């Protein structure tokens, strides 16, 4: 089997270099773009030779290219352009499909797979009614990639019986974004102009909000590893990186992410140590009293000025709802929210994103798509709660609690943010959910009486 894998890797390397050479002759005139394609080829070879390495590289690399994805494009005709993120996503989809076909039997007990496939079907059908077929193709590739990451993490952890490769991939993936954020913090080069905040950190991301989601996931994984790590050196290293993560999360000034983190901590502490809640409350009060910028951001929630993003969100939701009721059954096609906004209000009408995942899906896929999407999220939540209650292994049970708390926190954030549009957040979140379900399934295999559909 290893010899076959080496031969496949060699064939892939030869064919890939030939294809990149052809593309460079007719479509690509950028050295950086060629470099990105070569990195994609290396990823493919690593994945085909050892899927564990491939999935690690996928989760490791994606956060670092988010900001730069639009600067690297490949054009195939006048209307078909692929940026770095799209190219990366297509490569990942193809590789994960190959991996899952080879391991199709492992998916028998994968939770919520039928609901996921139903949602993907609804999204595919929405292309028929789409305002922009190309935008919908991009949207469906993104959604399929999330499902494939979820499924592949489940299969990999179940086969390897080792979840740490997924968790460490998340931690390592934070190195470049965190270092970029520290540079922005020291130089004051973050995003400015948000209600009096001079500089919001965004790392290697396109905006502070998706970066805050990424930091939240990274911090949550770090907390779990610190709790479970016995080696003092590693515990100290993780703790130092965690402290840096706290500073970065605070300096994103993403209020929804702050609330999601507080929800995460509340769930963890109420189950593990209720006394910690008092310490957290005191720390929050101190932080609030020391930072004028934080005070302003929080006060804007319950006493928003006329130009506040809180007021803007309510106005945006009203606009999106009015667009939705014009086509409530079919929607406008997956991935078209910005196009709908521009058609309705013009190209100079400001931020085009909905900032609410449920309303966005209703706009794009109609009421049935919204119902299926909501069912997917809450069925996954119910499955996590059920499996957590049944779990007896202490390590797996604690991991399940952390994943459950993080999931609830990010669900709350999706009510005021574009979580589903954040590929990195969705890959990492569903990656850890797939990891948790795989661990729970291993426990059920050890105790067949716990096995349920």
C-alpha positions in Angstrom: 0.0 0.0 0.0 2.9 2.4 0.8 4.5 1.6 -2.5 1.2 2.4 -4.3 0.9 5.7 -2.4 4.5 6.7 -3.4 3.7 5.9 -7.1 0.5 7.9 -6.9 2.4 10.8 -5.3 5.1 10.7 -8.0 2.5 10.6 -10.8 0.6 13.5 -9.2 3.8 15.5 -8.9 4.7 15.0 -12.6 1.2 15.8 -13.9 0.8 18.7 -11.6 4.0 20.4 -12.6 3.1 19.9 -16.3 -0.4 21.5 -15.7 1.1 24.5 -13.9 3.6 24.9 -16.7 0.7 25.0 -19.3 -1.3 27.4 -17.1 1.7 29.7 -16.9 2.0 29.8 -20.7 -1.6 30.8 -21.4 -3.3 32.1 -18.2 -0.9 33.1 -15.5 1.7 35.9 -15.6 2.4 36.1 -11.8 5.3 34.4 -10.0 3.3 34.5 -6.8 0.3 32.7 -8.4 2.6 30.0 -9.7 4.1 29.7 -6.2 0.6 29.2 -4.8 -0.2 26.5 -7.3 3.0 24.7 -6.4 2.1 24.9 -2.7 -1.3 23.4 -3.7 0.5 20.6 -5.5 2.6 19.9 -2.5 -0.5 19.8 -0.4 -2.1 17.3 -2.8 1.0 15.0 -2.7 1.1 15.1 1.1 -2.6 14.3 1.3 -2.4 11.4 -1.2 0.6 10.0 0.5 -0.6 10.5 4.1 -4.1 12.0 4.6 -3.3 12.9 8.2 -0.5 15.2 7.0 -2.8 16.6 4.3 -5.6 17.5 6.6 -3.1 19.0 9.0 -1.7 21.2 6.2 -5.3 22.2 5.1 -6.2 23.5 8.5 -2.7 25.0 9.0 -2.5 27.0 5.7 -6.0 28.3 5.2 -6.0 31.0 7.9 -2.8 32.5 6.6 -4.0 33.2 3.1 -7.4 34.7 3.9 -6.4 38.4 3.6 -4.3 37.9 0.5 -6.7 35.6 -1.4 -8.0 38.4 -3.7 -4.5 39.5 -4.6 -3.8 36.2 -6.4 -6.2 35.2 -9.2 -6.4 32.8 -12.1 -8.6 33.9 -15.0 -10.2 31.3 -17.2 -12.2 33.4 -19.7 -13.8 36.8 -19.2 -16.2 35.9 -16.4 -14.5 33.0 -14.6 -11.9 34.2 -12.1 -10.6 32.2 -9.1 -8.8 33.8 -6.2 -6.3 32.0 -4.0 -9.0 31.0 -1.5 -11.3 29.6 -4.3 -8.3 27.6 -5.8 -7.5 26.3 -2.4 -11.1 25.4 -1.8 -11.4 23.5 -5.1 -8.2 21.5 -4.4 -9.4 20.7 -0.9 -12.8 19.6 -2.1 -11.3 17.2 -4.7 -8.8 15.8 -2.2 -11.4 15.2 0.5 -13.8 13.6 -1.9 -11.1 11.1 -2.8 -10.3 10.5 0.8 -13.9 9.9 1.8 -14.6 7.6 -1.2 -11.8 5.5 0.0 -13.2 5.5 3.5 -17.0 5.5 2.7 -17.7 2.7 5.2 -16.5 4.9 8.1 -19.3 7.4 7.5 -22.1 5.0 8.5 -22.6 6.5 12.0 -21.7 10.1 11.1 -24.3 12.3 12.9 -26.4 14.8 10.9 -25.0 13.7 7.6 -28.5 13.4 6.1 -29.4 16.9 7.2 -26.1 18.2 5.8 -26.8 16.5 2.4 -30.3 17.9 2.4 -29.0 21.4 3.0 -26.4 20.9 0.2 -29.2 19.7 -2.1 -31.3 22.8 -1.3 -28.2 25.0 -2.0 -27.6 23.2 -5.3 -31.3 23.7 -6.4 -31.1 27.4 -5.6 -28.6 27.8 -8.5 -31.6 27.3 -10.8 -33.1 30.6 -9.6 -29.8 32.3 -9.0 -29.2 36.0 -10.0 -25.6 35.1 -10.6 -24.7 31.5 -11.4 -20.9 32.0 -10.9 -21.4 33.5 -7.5 -23.7 30.5 -6.6 -21.1 28.0 -7.8 -18.5 29.7 -5.5 -21.1 29.5 -2.7 -21.9 25.8 -3.1 -18.2 24.9 -3.3 -17.7 26.7 0.1 -20.6 24.8 1.7 -19.5 21.5 0.3 -16.0 22.1 1.6 -17.3 22.7 5.1 -19.2 19.4 5.0 -16.2 17.5 3.7 -13.9 18.9 6.4 -16.5 17.8 9.0 -16.7 14.3 7.5 -13.0 14.0 7.0 -12.1 15.0 10.5 -14.6 12.5 11.8 -13.1 9.7 9.6 -9.5 10.6 10.3 -9.9 10.7 14.1 -12.0 7.6 14.2 -9.3 5.7 12.2 -6.3 7.1 13.9 -7.9 7.3 17.4 -5.9 10.5 17.9 -7.7 13.9 18.0 -4.5 15.9 18.7 -3.5 16.2 15.1 -6.7 18.3 14.5 -6.2 20.3 17.6 -2.5 21.0 17.0 -3.2 22.0 13.4 -5.5 24.7 14.8 -2.9 25.9 17.3 -0.1 26.0 14.6 -2.4 27.7 12.2 -2.7 30.6 14.6 1.1 31.4 14.5 1.1 33.6 11.5 -2.2 35.3 12.1 -1.3 36.0 15.8 2.1 37.4 14.9 0.5 39.6 12.2 -1.9 40.9 14.8 0.9 41.7 17.3 2.6 43.7 14.5 -0.7 45.6 13.9 -1.1 46.2 17.7 2.5 47.6 18.1 2.3 49.8 15.0 -1.4 50.8 15.2 -2.0 49.5 11.7 -5.2 47.7 12.3 -8.6 48.6 10.9 -9.7 52.1 12.0 -13.0 54.0 12.0 -15.2 51.7 14.0 -17.1 53.9 16.4 -14.1 55.6 18.0 -11.8 52.6 18.0 -8.5 53.7 16.4 -7.1 50.3 15.5 -8.9 46.9 15.4 -6.7 43.9 14.9 -7.4 41.7 11.9 -4.3 39.5 11.6 -4.1 37.8 8.2 -7.9 38.1 7.7 -9.9 40.5 5.6 -11.8 42.0 8.6 -11.6 41.9 12.5 -14.9 40.0 12.9 -13.8 36.8 11.1 -10.4 37.1 12.8 -12.1 37.3 16.2 -14.0 34.1 15.4 -10.7 32.4 14.5 -9.1 33.7 17.7 -12.0 32.4 19.7 -11.6 28.9 18.4 -7.9 29.0 18.9 -8.2 30.2 22.5 -10.8 27.5 23.3 -8.6 24.7 22.0 -5.6 26.2 23.9 -7.7 26.2 27.1 -8.6 22.5 26.7 -5.0 21.5 25.9 -3.7 23.4 29.0 -6.3 21.6 31.1 -5.3 18.2 29.8 -1.5 18.7 29.3 0.7 17.1 31.9 4.1 18.2 30.6 5.0 21.4 32.4 7.0 22.8 29.4 4.1 22.4 27.0 1.6 23.7 29.5 3.7 26.8 30.0 4.1 27.3 26.2 0.3 26.9 25.6 -0.4 29.3 28.5 1.9 32.0 27.1 0.2 31.6 23.7 -3.2 31.7 25.4 -2.4 35.0 27.1 -1.4 36.4 23.8 -4.7 35.2 22.3 -6.7 36.9 25.1 -5.0 40.3 24.3 -5.7 39.8 20.6 -9.3 38.9 21.1 -9.8 42.0 23.2 -8.1 44.2 20.6 -10.4 43.0 17.8 -13.2 44.9 19.5 -15.6 42.4 18.1 -18.5 42.5 20.6 -20.2 39.5 19.3 -17.0 37.4 19.7 -16.6 38.8 23.3 -20.2 37.7 24.1 -19.5 34.3 22.4 -16.4 33.8 24.6 -18.3 34.8 27.7 -21.0 32.2 26.8 -18.2 29.6 26.2 -16.6 30.4 29.6 -20.0 30.3 31.4 -20.9 26.9 30.1 -17.4 25.5 30.9 -17.2 27.0 34.4 -20.8 26.1 35.4 -20.0 22.5 34.7 -16.4 22.4 35.9 -16.1 25.0 38.6 -18.9 27.5 39.3 -16.7 29.5 41.6 -14.6 30.6 38.6 -17.7 32.6 37.4 -17.1 35.1 40.2 -13.4 35.6 39.1 -14.5 36.0 35.5 -17.1 38.6 36.5 -14.6 40.6 38.5 -12.0 40.4 35.6 -14.7 41.6 33.2 -15.6 44.6 35.4 -11.9 45.5 35.8 -11.3 45.3 32.0 -14.4 47.4 31.4 -13.3 50.1 33.8 -9.7 50.3 32.5 -10.4 50.7 28.8 -12.4 53.6 27.4 -12.6 51.9 24.0 -14.1 48.8 25.5 -16.6 50.9 27.5 -17.6 52.7 24.3 -18.1 49.5 22.4 -20.2 48.0 25.1 -22.3 51.1 25.8 -23.1 51.3 22.1 -25.0 48.1 22.4 -27.6 49.4 24.9 -27.3 53.1 24.1 -26.3 53.2 20.4 -25.6 56.5 18.7 -27.1 57.3 15.3 -24.1 56.0 13.4 -23.7 52.9 15.5 -23.2 49.5 13.9 -25.9 48.2 16.2 -28.5 50.5 14.6 -27.1 49.7 11.2 -27.6 46.0 11.8 -31.3 46.5 12.6 -31.7 48.6 9.5 -29.8 46.0 7.4 -32.0 43.2 8.7 -35.0 45.1 7.7 -33.7 45.7 4.2 -32.8 42.0 3.8 -36.2 40.9 5.1 -37.9 43.1 2.5 -35.9 41.6 -0.2 -36.6 38.1 1.1 -40.4 38.5 1.1 -40.2 39.2 -2.7 -39.0 35.6 -3.3 -39.7 33.7 -0.1 -39.9 30.2 -1.7 -36.9 30.1 -4.1 -34.6 32.8 -2.8 -32.1 34.5 -5.0 -29.5 31.7 -5.1 -26.8 30.6 -2.7 -23.9 33.1 -2.5 -25.8 36.1 -3.9 -26.5 38.3 -0.8 -24.2 41.1 -1.9 -25.6 41.0 -5.4 -29.1 41.3 -4.1 -28.1 44.2 -1.9 -26.4 46.0 -4.8 -29.3 45.5 -7.1 -31.8 46.8 -4.5 -29.8 49.7 -3.1 -27.0 50.4 -5.5 -23.2 49.9 -5.3 -22.6 52.8 -2.9 -25.1 51.7 -0.2 -22.4 50.6 2.2 -21.8 47.2 3.7 -23.6 44.6 1.7 -23.5 41.7 4.1 -26.5 40.5 6.1 -24.8 40.0 9.5 -27.2 37.2 10.4 -26.7 33.7 9.0 -30.3 32.6 9.3 -31.6 35.6 7.5 -28.9 35.3 4.8 -29.8 31.7 4.1 -33.5 32.6 3.9 -32.6 35.3 1.4 -30.5 33.1 -0.8 -32.3 29.7 -0.6 -35.8 30.6 0.5 -37.8 29.6 3.6 -37.2 25.9 3.1 -33.5 26.4 2.9 -33.6 28.4 6.1 -35.6 25.7 7.9 -33.2 23.0 6.8 -30.2 25.1 7.8 -31.7 25.8 11.2 -32.5 22.1 11.6 -28.9 21.2 10.8 -27.5 23.5 13.4 -29.8 22.6 16.2 -29.8 18.9 15.4 -26.0 19.0 15.7 -26.4 20.8 19.0 -28.8 18.2 20.3 -26.5 15.4 19.1 -23.5 17.0 21.0 -25.6 17.3 24.2 -26.8 13.7 23.9 -23.3 12.3 23.3 -21.8 14.4 26.1 -24.3 13.1 28.6 -23.6 9.5 27.6 -19.8 9.8 27.5 -18.0 8.2 30.4 -14.3 8.6 29.3 -13.1 11.7 31.3 -10.8 13.0 28.5 -13.5 12.7 25.8 -16.2 14.0 28.0 -14.2 17.2 28.8 -13.4 17.6 25.1 -17.1 17.2 24.3 -17.9 19.9 26.9 -15.4 22.4 25.3 -16.7 21.7 21.8 -20.3 22.1 23.0 -19.6 25.4 24.7 -17.7 26.7 21.7 -20.4 25.7 19.4 -23.1 27.5 21.5 -20.9 30.6 21.6 -20.4 30.7 17.9 -24.1 30.1 17.3 -24.9 33.2 19.3 -22.3 35.1 17.2 -23.9 34.0 14.0 -27.0 36.0 14.9 -25.0 39.3 14.3 -22.1 38.2 12.2 -21.4 36.5 8.8 -20.1 33.2 10.3 -21.3 31.0 7.4 -19.4 33.3 5.0 -16.1 32.8 7.0 -14.6 29.7 5.5 -11.8 29.5 8.0 -14.2 29.6 11.0 -16.5 27.1 9.5 -13.7 24.6 8.6 -12.2 24.8 12.1 -15.5 24.7 13.9 -16.9 21.8 12.0 -13.5 20.1 12.1 -13.6 20.0 15.9 -17.2 19.0 15.8 -16.3 16.1 13.6 -13.5 15.2 16.0 -15.9 15.2 19.0 -18.4 13.0 17.2 -15.6 10.6 16.2 -14.4 10.3 19.9 -18.0 9.7 21.0 -18.4 7.1 18.3 -15.2 5.3 19.6 -16.8 5.2 23.0 -20.0 3.8 21.6 -18.0 1.1 19.8 -16.5 0.2 23.1 -20.0 0.1 24.6 -22.4 -1.0 21.8 -25.4 -0.5 24.0 -24.9 3.3 23.6 -25.0 3.2 19.8 -27.9 5.2 18.3 -28.7 6.4 14.8 
